[in-house]
């Protein structure tokens, strides 16, 4: 993640960690001192629990950078005066973590981020003068307990631990180790409203139980499946019209055929192993929303230019994508990579805005919930519409139109622009996502999040800066950019515009999908903001 979305997602499936040097000294025969333990835990697994606030390490040599941040987290954390969301979950150390969950997997990234951030909010609501939880009602604690951040930090840490260990199929020991490093007991399971530990546990459990049967098939047994559950598997029975090998309708989505990447990074694929795409989590479109009411009242106009029978329009939008592919600049490539990575493009801007506006602990948590509620509900609408239209991706249209005739386009990593690539072998700069093209998920999520954040902050100011070192591209490591490149988004409006255009530059969307998504997202963001605001003021119905 949204808080940038702080995504908790990636942790569970075996981490591959960018190593850093731990300069903490031994505390005696018992092992490393507390500072060393805390630093190591955050460097190794912080990203997994924080989620969207993190970024995969670049393949190129050189120190990972993210807006000029060093990788090392704060050497110590003060429960009384620190901000656990800012200092631990969005820590410097998280920027060095390589995710186990693919950064482009929007449905799971957004969902798991939102669950984590909902738990944060519910855990600190009892300490707020007016706030009430989204998933729980845990009473009101005395005002004296918010003189420092201690109670709120402890409550949200336990809430995060409860969610983290419950929703990941193979949870690692990140939150457990973090609590231990802070002098807290991860095995403390008490559930009472008189202690921050009890409040945190109750808040986390309430979030988990509330969303267990919300339509996403977290348990893997929807559709009457009694044995061998498959979490998040499709139970609605979607079947593509086209196959990876034959296109019977050039207007409809075609699953792509690509290398089987069982590894945790974007490194070499498994030799000789290939996979055909499946529509990722089509049931997101029927999942229970928060703020929007009936998702069916949100519609985008049909993607008329994707109808292959409208020959001129169909060719025109495909040619625009090819022209963008042929004219790619280093800046466009890195912007496309940034927004394709949901941790960097959806999650990190929220953290950047919280820092830019100097929010306190309550403000960080509330902004995160605004943003993640917007992206969660926006994703439901987008997946509803994607399934409705089942629209063709650019790679299918280009191959249908040009066959083996040469086209001018990006020729692959390090090849630059070429003029003789057969249309049947053209590939986009970005990996094509595993769901139909229309509307654009990334663009809608960006637009919804930006509007929710803009309303919460009362300002369009963002202040998101990301520096990519020379050769730090993940698509063209060692080649792009030719020199250190600073990407800067001073406003949410700039970020939203680049988020949309980057999908054309990356070769994975047509302009009509971008423009429809720019229109769709803000209304959802408004509703998400109003929903969270009612919970902050205590006006939300029980």
Order of alpha helices (4+ residues) and beta strands (2+ residues): beta-alpha-beta-alpha-alpha-alpha-alpha-beta-beta-alpha-alpha-alpha-alpha-alpha-beta-beta-alpha-beta-beta-alpha-alpha
